[in-house]
């Protein structure tokens, strides 16, 4: 291998070089399918792509069991946030980083590479296992849409893992928050700002008042809120008739989230009334939260696999969503494991070579733990 790189590092660098923003994952999906078919494994692609606006559907690969135990599924997403230029992975001093001014794509291609390399070793070394299913999804970064469009009843395994948390290997995510999107559209009255400003009703001023009065940021240890986008106005010299903004709220307590969203709606309505504007709001529950106990089977198996691989398990909660949210909502048990990614979604994104290799070891240990769980 080049510069002494191992198979998983070479594979990750190859995958990272292929741009795959949400909805445009075809090139990297074809490479993943080619890799698996070279191992004499079948890959099936569903019709999710046409339903969610992606160039691919979900890819499912099943490796039939060779031993008793609990089958497991491993899931990773193939899309990334949009790169701002060509992706140029550089291996430097034991770290893979972006050589340009854009993302690396470790989120989530580091997980894809680790799962594929572990699968290669299972097949090549005839390692006994209780059944492995690999699922690769599109459009995770824009709302878990690939996983949501997948027919989960196609999975034989009832427990699985995603590696989609930027943290040190060993961290087991016990829960993720409930999430809610909120859109607000203000309608005022246009007027010439220099000649007849008193006849206008500024939608931007009303929206700004609402945003200023919203409680945003980290509200407590389990609750956050944010306004992410604002649009409005038509010209510098026109009192703006329209303005809209998008917001979100997250909380590990579903009831508390409902109370926060209601508070946000009341704040928005009050600001519109003060500005003599109308407002339309839309609320969209975007992801259901979940919570595991440490003695739940998938958590115990993860802890055993991490210990076998030389890591002391630690436990925490995530403030973000992952495909695991979808599977847990549908009655499967899916745990998110940290895999060493750092500064994801930024030009400083990177991952240590050792962490790529160690996640292969963790994956193989998970396969062994699931086999012994029977």
C-alpha positions, 0 to 999 in steps of 0.5 A: 500500500502507498506509504505503508497505508493499510487497506481501510485507509486506502479505501477511505481516501478513495471514497472521500475523493468522490463528491457525494452531497445529499442527493448526488451519491451515485458515484460513491454508491457505485464504488461501494456496490463494486467493492461488495460484489468483488467479495461475491456478495449481492447488493440490492438497491431500493426505489427510495431515490425516486421518492426522495430526490436522490440519484440512488436508493438505499443499498442493502447487502446481506451476508448469510449467517454461518453460526448461531447468535444474534444477527446485526445490521451496520448502517452508514450514510453515503452523503456529505454536506456540500463540499466547497471545492475539490476534496483532496484527502492528505495523510500526514503524520498519522492523520487524514485531513483535507488538503484543500479549503473544504470538508474531508467527508469523514462524516460518514465515509470513515464509517463506510470504510470501516464497515466495508473493510471489516466485511472483507475480513469476515469473508476472507478469513471465514470468520463465523458470524450470526448474520450481517446486514450492511445498509448504506443510505442517501440524504441523511444530512438533510433529514435522515431521508434515506433511512426514513424511506427504507422498508425496515422490515427487510432487515432480519436483524433487530439490533444494529449500529451506526458510527455517526458521532464525532467523538473519541472511540469508546463513547456509546450514545445512549440517546438522541433528542426529539427534534422539531422544525418551525417555519414562520412567514410574516406578511406586512404591507409594502410602501415607499420607505422615503415617501410613505413609510407610515403606510407600510408594515415592515415584515422584517421588523416583526420577524426581527422582534420575534427572533430577538424575543425567542430563547435561543442557544442551549436552554438547559442540559437537554434542550436547544433552540436555533434560528438558522435562516431569514429571508425578506424584502424586495428593495432597499427603499421599500418597506418589506411586505414579506419576511420568513425564517426557519427555526428548530428546537431539540430536547431529550424530553418530548413533553418539554419540547412541546412546551418550548415549541408552543412558547416559540409560536406564542412569541412569534404571534405576539411579535406579529401583532405588535408590528401589525402584521399577519404571520403563518407558522408551520411545525414539523416534528422532524425526528423522534428521540430515543434513550437506551439503558446501559444494560440493554443488549445492544449497549452491552454488546457495544461495551464488550466489543469496545473492551475487547478492542482496548477501549474503556466504554463511556456513555453520553447523549447526543444533541444531533440526529442520525439514522439510528433515530429512524430505526429506533422509532420503528422498533429496532434497536440501533446504537450510535458509536463515536468513531474518532471524527473531528471538526466535521462539516468544516475544512478542518475535518480530520480523522486519525489513521489509527482510529480508522483501523481501530474501528475495523477492530471494533466492528469485528468485535461487534460481530463476535459479540453478536455471535456469542449473544445467542 
